[in-house]
Amino acid sequence: MEIIKTRICRINNEKRIALVFDYSKDIIELIKQIKGRKWSASKKFWYIPYQKNYFEIFNKKFSGKLEFIKSSMEKTEPEKPSKNHFPNEYIETLQLKNYSEPTIKTYRLHFKMFLKYHQNTKLEAFTHEQIRQYLLYLVNEKKYSTSAQNQAINSIKFYYEKVLGKPVEKYYVPRPRKEKKLPQVLSENEVTIILKQIKNLKHKCIIYLIYSAGLRLTEVVHLKISDIQSDRKQIFIRSAKGNKDRYVILSDIILNLLRRYYKEYHPKEWLFEGRSGEKFSKRVIQKIFKAAVIKSGVNKPATIHTLRHCFATHLLEHGTDLRYVQHLLGHKNLKTTERYTHVSKNAIDRIKSPLDVLKLNDE
């Protein structure tokens, strides 16, 4: 019976079992029967994935042929649940593919949660069924929205398809049905009342700008001074959602406000800067708007993103062509923009009820 000495080691930050023995073709042929075995050319030994009770497992498997024993070099350590280390190549691949900072942050968060949920399973050993179990957990226990479920799926699919290059079919996960909800929209009068509550010049510029150009919160905090093109009456939005650049309209009122703001605050790089010169906090902007809504007395659910919905709807109500609105919002698909036609007051006002057409003379 051939003797193989073993010791626990770490390769690529993963726990492995090193197999040390004198060269023998017979031993190598037997080692090749172990799933996941690999040869390290630099370290000059074979190694296999770590698993609990590996002595009993392999000594039973190769009974009469091989005997696995602990090397005197091997350090004993208490058994702990194996935890997956977040793969560095995941973030690197996102960056190489030029994903935006918010998308990288979202993918990283969701994929970390996935690894934590299955922390006792090696990263390379995940099955389709385990992915499905995790998604069911998000739906049934975490009560994730359709949007959040899709983000979780995208983060997992990205690792297998883009980082590992696995075929799409193998890790395909059915998408949840999208909720068909219409955006919450405020009337022009309600927007006016809310905006009038904001007195601070910088805060006023930020909130007014979001509504005046239909900007996303991320877009307004990433604006640079050079993005305001006053001579062309345009604002340049760089690397927005989908990594697309676009131009949006620059309101006359906003231009005057920004001129006053620039003279008073003297921003250096970002159009709206925090106290230390960094980008203005998104959370602070949300708090500013929430306070304005409460103070206004407008009794409707409204977030900072509601202003973007209002921008689109109010443009349509004033007769702006749908395709222009699509461009200003940066929508790839016209169908995304079309949902605002369902909440446009004018679109509904132009429809006459069939009852009103009938000549009933019923008074």
C-alpha positions as CSV (number, residue, x, y, z in Angstrom):
1,M,0.0,0.0,0.0
2,E,1.4,3.4,-1.0
3,I,1.5,6.2,1.6
4,I,0.5,9.8,0.8
5,K,1.2,12.6,3.3
6,T,-1.3,15.4,3.4
7,R,-1.3,19.0,4.7
8,I,-3.8,21.8,4.6
9,C,-2.7,24.8,2.5
10,R,-4.2,27.8,0.8
11,I,-4.1,28.3,-3.0
12,N,-5.7,31.4,-4.5
13,N,-7.1,32.2,-1.0
14,E,-9.0,28.8,-1.0
15,K,-8.4,26.0,1.5
16,R,-6.9,23.0,-0.2
17,I,-5.3,19.6,0.7
18,A,-1.8,19.2,-0.6
19,L,-0.8,15.6,-1.5
20,V,2.9,14.8,-1.0
21,F,4.5,11.5,-2.2
22,D,7.4,10.2,-4.1
23,Y,6.9,10.1,-7.8
24,S,4.9,7.1,-8.9
25,K,2.8,6.6,-12.1
26,D,0.4,4.3,-10.2
27,I,-0.2,6.8,-7.5
28,I,-0.8,9.6,-10.0
29,E,-3.4,7.4,-11.9
30,L,-5.2,6.9,-8.6
31,I,-5.1,10.6,-7.7
32,K,-6.6,11.5,-11.1
33,Q,-9.8,9.6,-9.9
34,I,-10.4,12.4,-7.3
35,K,-12.7,15.1,-8.5
36,G,-11.2,18.6,-8.6
37,R,-7.6,17.4,-8.3
38,K,-4.9,19.7,-9.8
39,W,-1.1,19.8,-10.2
40,S,0.8,22.9,-9.0
41,A,3.8,23.3,-11.2
42,S,5.2,26.1,-9.0
43,K,4.8,24.1,-5.7
44,K,5.5,20.7,-7.3
45,F,2.6,18.8,-5.7
46,W,-0.9,17.7,-6.4
47,Y,-3.8,19.2,-4.4
48,I,-7.5,18.6,-4.0
49,P,-10.5,20.7,-2.7
50,Y,-10.7,20.6,1.1
51,Q,-13.5,18.7,2.7
52,K,-14.3,17.6,6.2
53,N,-13.3,14.1,7.2
54,Y,-11.2,13.7,4.1
55,F,-9.0,11.0,5.8
56,E,-12.0,8.7,6.3
57,I,-13.4,9.4,2.8
58,F,-10.2,8.8,0.8
59,N,-8.9,5.9,3.0
60,K,-12.2,4.1,2.4
61,K,-12.2,5.0,-1.3
62,F,-8.7,3.7,-1.9
63,S,-8.6,0.9,0.7
64,G,-5.7,-1.5,0.0
65,K,-4.2,0.8,-2.6
66,L,-3.4,4.2,-0.9
67,E,-3.3,5.4,2.7
68,F,-3.7,9.1,3.5
69,I,-1.9,10.3,6.6
70,K,-1.3,13.7,8.2
71,S,2.1,15.2,7.5
72,S,4.1,16.4,10.5
73,M,4.1,19.8,8.9
74,E,0.3,20.0,8.9
75,K,-1.2,22.3,11.5
76,T,-4.4,21.2,13.2
77,E,-7.1,23.8,13.3
78,P,-10.7,23.7,14.5
79,E,-13.3,23.1,11.8
80,K,-15.2,26.2,10.8
81,P,-17.9,26.6,8.2
82,S,-16.2,27.5,4.9
83,K,-16.9,31.0,3.8
84,N,-16.7,32.1,0.2
85,H,-14.2,35.0,-0.4
86,F,-15.6,37.6,-2.7
87,P,-13.7,37.0,-6.1
88,N,-11.5,40.0,-7.0
89,E,-12.1,39.3,-10.7
90,Y,-15.8,40.0,-10.3
91,I,-15.2,43.8,-9.7
92,E,-12.4,43.8,-12.2
93,T,-14.6,42.5,-14.9
94,L,-17.4,45.0,-14.1
95,Q,-14.8,47.8,-14.4
96,L,-13.3,46.4,-17.6
97,K,-16.8,46.3,-19.2
98,N,-17.2,50.0,-18.1
99,Y,-20.2,49.5,-15.8
100,S,-21.2,52.6,-13.9
101,E,-20.3,53.1,-10.2
102,P,-23.9,52.6,-9.0
103,T,-24.3,49.4,-11.0
104,I,-21.0,48.0,-9.6
105,K,-22.1,48.8,-6.1
106,T,-25.5,47.1,-6.7
107,Y,-24.0,44.0,-8.3
108,R,-21.4,43.7,-5.5
109,L,-24.0,44.0,-2.8
110,H,-26.3,41.3,-4.3
111,F,-23.5,38.9,-5.1
112,K,-22.1,39.2,-1.6
113,M,-25.6,38.4,-0.2
114,F,-25.8,35.3,-2.5
115,L,-22.4,34.0,-1.3
116,K,-23.3,34.6,2.4
117,Y,-26.6,32.7,2.0
118,H,-24.7,29.6,0.7
119,Q,-21.5,30.2,2.8
120,N,-21.0,26.5,3.3
121,T,-20.8,25.7,-0.4
122,K,-17.7,26.4,-2.4
123,L,-18.0,29.1,-5.1
124,E,-17.2,26.7,-7.9
125,A,-19.6,24.1,-6.7
126,F,-22.9,26.0,-6.8
127,T,-25.8,24.3,-8.6
128,H,-28.7,25.7,-10.5
129,E,-31.0,24.4,-7.7
130,Q,-29.1,26.4,-5.1
131,I,-29.5,29.6,-7.2
132,R,-33.2,28.9,-7.5
133,Q,-33.5,28.3,-3.7
134,Y,-31.8,31.7,-3.0
135,L,-34.2,33.5,-5.4
136,L,-37.2,31.8,-3.7
137,Y,-35.8,33.0,-0.3
138,L,-35.6,36.6,-1.7
139,V,-39.3,36.4,-2.8
140,N,-40.8,34.5,0.1
141,E,-38.8,35.7,3.1
142,K,-37.2,39.0,2.1
143,K,-40.2,40.1,0.1
144,Y,-38.0,41.6,-2.6
145,S,-39.7,43.6,-5.4
146,T,-39.6,42.5,-9.0
147,S,-36.8,45.1,-9.6
148,A,-34.7,43.9,-6.7
149,Q,-35.2,40.2,-7.8
150,N,-33.9,41.1,-11.3
151,Q,-30.9,42.9,-9.8
152,A,-30.1,39.7,-7.8
153,I,-30.4,37.5,-10.9
154,N,-28.2,39.9,-13.0
155,S,-25.5,39.9,-10.3
156,I,-25.4,36.1,-10.3
157,K,-25.6,35.7,-14.1
158,F,-22.8,38.2,-14.5
159,Y,-20.4,36.0,-12.5
160,Y,-21.1,32.8,-14.4
161,E,-21.5,34.3,-17.9
162,K,-19.0,37.2,-17.9
163,V,-16.4,36.3,-15.3
164,L,-16.3,32.5,-15.8
165,G,-17.6,32.5,-19.4
166,K,-20.1,29.7,-18.7
167,P,-22.9,29.1,-21.3
168,V,-26.0,31.2,-20.8
169,E,-28.3,28.1,-20.9
170,K,-26.6,26.4,-18.0
171,Y,-27.2,29.1,-15.5
172,Y,-30.5,30.5,-17.0
173,V,-32.9,31.7,-14.3
174,P,-36.5,32.6,-15.2
175,R,-37.3,36.3,-14.7
176,P,-40.1,37.4,-12.4
177,R,-43.0,39.1,-14.1
178,K,-42.7,42.9,-14.1
179,E,-45.2,44.7,-12.0
180,K,-47.2,47.0,-14.3
181,K,-47.4,50.0,-12.1
182,L,-48.0,53.5,-13.4
183,P,-45.6,56.2,-12.0
184,Q,-46.9,58.5,-9.3
185,V,-47.2,62.0,-10.7
186,L,-47.9,65.4,-9.1
187,S,-49.9,68.1,-10.8
188,E,-48.0,71.3,-11.9
189,N,-49.7,73.2,-9.0
190,E,-48.5,70.6,-6.5
191,V,-44.9,70.8,-7.8
192,T,-45.1,74.6,-7.6
193,I,-46.2,74.4,-3.9
194,I,-43.4,72.0,-3.0
195,L,-40.7,73.9,-4.8
196,K,-41.7,77.2,-3.1
197,Q,-40.8,75.6,0.3
198,I,-37.1,75.4,-0.6
199,K,-35.3,78.6,0.5
200,N,-31.6,77.7,0.5
201,L,-30.0,78.7,-2.8
202,K,-27.9,75.6,-3.3
203,H,-30.8,73.3,-2.4
204,K,-33.1,75.2,-4.6
205,C,-30.7,74.8,-7.6
206,I,-30.4,71.1,-7.1
207,I,-34.2,70.4,-6.7
208,Y,-35.2,72.8,-9.4
209,L,-32.6,71.3,-11.8
210,I,-33.9,67.8,-11.3
211,Y,-37.4,68.8,-12.2
212,S,-36.5,71.2,-15.0
213,A,-34.5,68.6,-16.9
214,G,-35.9,65.3,-15.7
215,L,-32.7,64.2,-14.2
216,R,-32.0,61.1,-12.1
217,L,-30.5,61.7,-8.6
218,T,-27.2,60.1,-9.6
219,E,-27.0,62.3,-12.7
220,V,-27.4,65.6,-10.8
221,V,-24.7,64.8,-8.2
222,H,-22.3,63.8,-11.0
223,L,-22.7,67.1,-12.9
224,K,-19.5,69.1,-13.4
225,I,-19.3,72.9,-13.9
226,S,-18.3,72.4,-17.5
227,D,-21.5,70.3,-18.2
228,I,-23.6,73.5,-18.0
229,Q,-23.4,74.8,-21.6
230,S,-25.2,78.2,-21.2
231,D,-24.4,79.4,-24.7
232,R,-26.3,76.4,-26.2
233,K,-28.9,76.3,-23.4
234,Q,-28.1,72.6,-22.8
235,I,-26.8,70.4,-20.0
236,F,-24.4,67.5,-20.9
237,I,-25.2,64.3,-19.0
238,R,-22.2,62.0,-19.1
239,S,-22.2,58.2,-18.7
240,A,-25.8,58.0,-17.4
241,K,-27.8,54.8,-17.0
242,G,-26.8,52.3,-19.7
243,N,-23.5,54.2,-19.9
244,K,-25.0,56.6,-22.4
245,D,-24.2,60.3,-22.8
246,R,-27.0,62.8,-23.7
247,Y,-28.0,66.4,-23.8
248,V,-31.0,67.8,-21.9
249,I,-32.6,71.3,-21.8
250,L,-31.3,74.1,-19.7
251,S,-34.1,76.2,-18.2
252,D,-33.8,80.0,-18.2
253,I,-34.8,80.1,-14.5
254,I,-32.2,77.4,-13.7
255,L,-29.5,79.3,-15.6
256,N,-30.2,82.5,-13.6
257,L,-30.2,80.5,-10.3
258,L,-26.9,78.8,-11.2
259,R,-25.2,82.1,-12.0
260,R,-26.2,83.4,-8.5
261,Y,-25.2,80.1,-7.0
262,Y,-21.7,80.1,-8.7
263,K,-21.0,83.7,-7.4
264,E,-21.9,82.7,-3.9
265,Y,-20.5,79.2,-3.5
266,H,-17.6,79.1,-6.0
267,P,-17.6,75.3,-6.7
268,K,-14.3,73.9,-7.9
269,E,-15.0,70.6,-9.9
270,W,-18.4,69.3,-9.2
271,L,-21.3,71.6,-9.8
272,F,-22.7,70.7,-6.4
273,E,-20.1,70.0,-3.8
274,G,-20.2,68.9,-0.2
275,R,-18.2,70.7,2.6
276,S,-14.9,68.9,1.7
277,G,-15.2,69.4,-2.0
278,E,-16.7,65.9,-2.7
279,K,-19.9,65.3,-4.6
280,F,-23.0,66.4,-2.8
281,S,-24.7,63.7,-0.8
282,K,-27.6,61.9,-2.5
283,R,-29.1,61.1,0.9
284,V,-29.1,64.8,1.9
285,I,-30.9,65.7,-1.4
286,Q,-33.6,63.1,-0.6
287,K,-34.0,64.6,2.9
288,I,-34.3,68.1,1.5
289,F,-37.1,67.1,-0.8
290,K,-38.9,65.1,1.8
291,A,-38.9,68.0,4.1
292,A,-40.3,70.3,1.4
293,V,-43.1,67.8,0.6
294,I,-44.1,67.6,4.3
295,K,-43.9,71.4,4.7
296,S,-46.0,71.9,1.6
297,G,-49.0,69.9,2.9
298,V,-49.2,68.0,-0.4
299,N,-50.8,64.7,0.7
300,K,-49.4,62.4,-2.0
301,P,-46.5,59.9,-1.8
302,A,-43.6,61.7,-3.5
303,T,-39.8,61.0,-3.7
304,I,-37.1,62.9,-5.5
305,H,-37.5,60.5,-8.5
306,T,-41.2,61.6,-8.7
307,L,-39.9,64.9,-10.1
308,R,-38.5,63.0,-13.1
309,H,-41.9,61.4,-13.7
310,C,-43.6,64.9,-13.4
311,F,-41.1,66.3,-15.9
312,A,-42.1,63.7,-18.5
313,T,-45.8,63.9,-17.9
314,H,-46.0,67.7,-17.9
315,L,-44.1,67.9,-21.2
316,L,-46.6,65.5,-22.8
317,E,-49.5,67.5,-21.4
318,H,-48.0,70.6,-23.1
319,G,-47.9,68.8,-26.4
320,T,-44.2,67.8,-26.6
321,D,-43.6,64.9,-29.0
322,L,-43.1,61.5,-27.3
323,R,-39.8,60.9,-29.1
324,Y,-38.4,64.1,-27.8
325,V,-39.4,63.1,-24.3
326,Q,-37.7,59.8,-24.8
327,H,-34.5,61.4,-25.8
328,L,-34.5,63.9,-22.9
329,L,-35.1,61.1,-20.4
330,G,-32.4,58.9,-22.0
331,H,-34.8,55.9,-22.5
332,K,-33.5,53.2,-24.9
333,N,-36.9,51.9,-25.6
334,L,-39.9,54.1,-26.6
335,K,-42.2,51.7,-24.6
336,T,-40.6,52.9,-21.4
337,T,-41.5,56.5,-22.2
338,E,-45.0,55.5,-23.4
339,R,-46.1,54.8,-19.8
340,Y,-46.3,58.5,-19.2
341,T,-49.1,58.8,-21.8
342,H,-51.3,56.8,-19.4
343,V,-50.9,59.3,-16.7
344,S,-51.1,62.4,-18.8
345,K,-54.2,64.5,-17.9
346,N,-54.6,65.8,-21.4
347,A,-54.6,62.4,-23.0
348,I,-57.6,61.4,-20.7
349,D,-59.4,64.8,-21.1
350,R,-59.5,64.4,-24.9
351,I,-61.5,61.1,-24.6
352,K,-65.2,61.4,-24.6
353,S,-67.3,58.8,-22.8
354,P,-69.6,56.9,-25.1
355,L,-72.5,57.7,-22.8
356,D,-72.0,61.4,-23.5
357,V,-72.5,60.7,-27.3
358,L,-75.9,59.1,-26.8
359,K,-78.9,61.3,-27.2
360,L,-80.7,60.2,-24.1
361,N,-82.2,63.6,-23.0
362,D,-82.3,62.2,-19.5
363,E,-82.2,65.2,-17.1
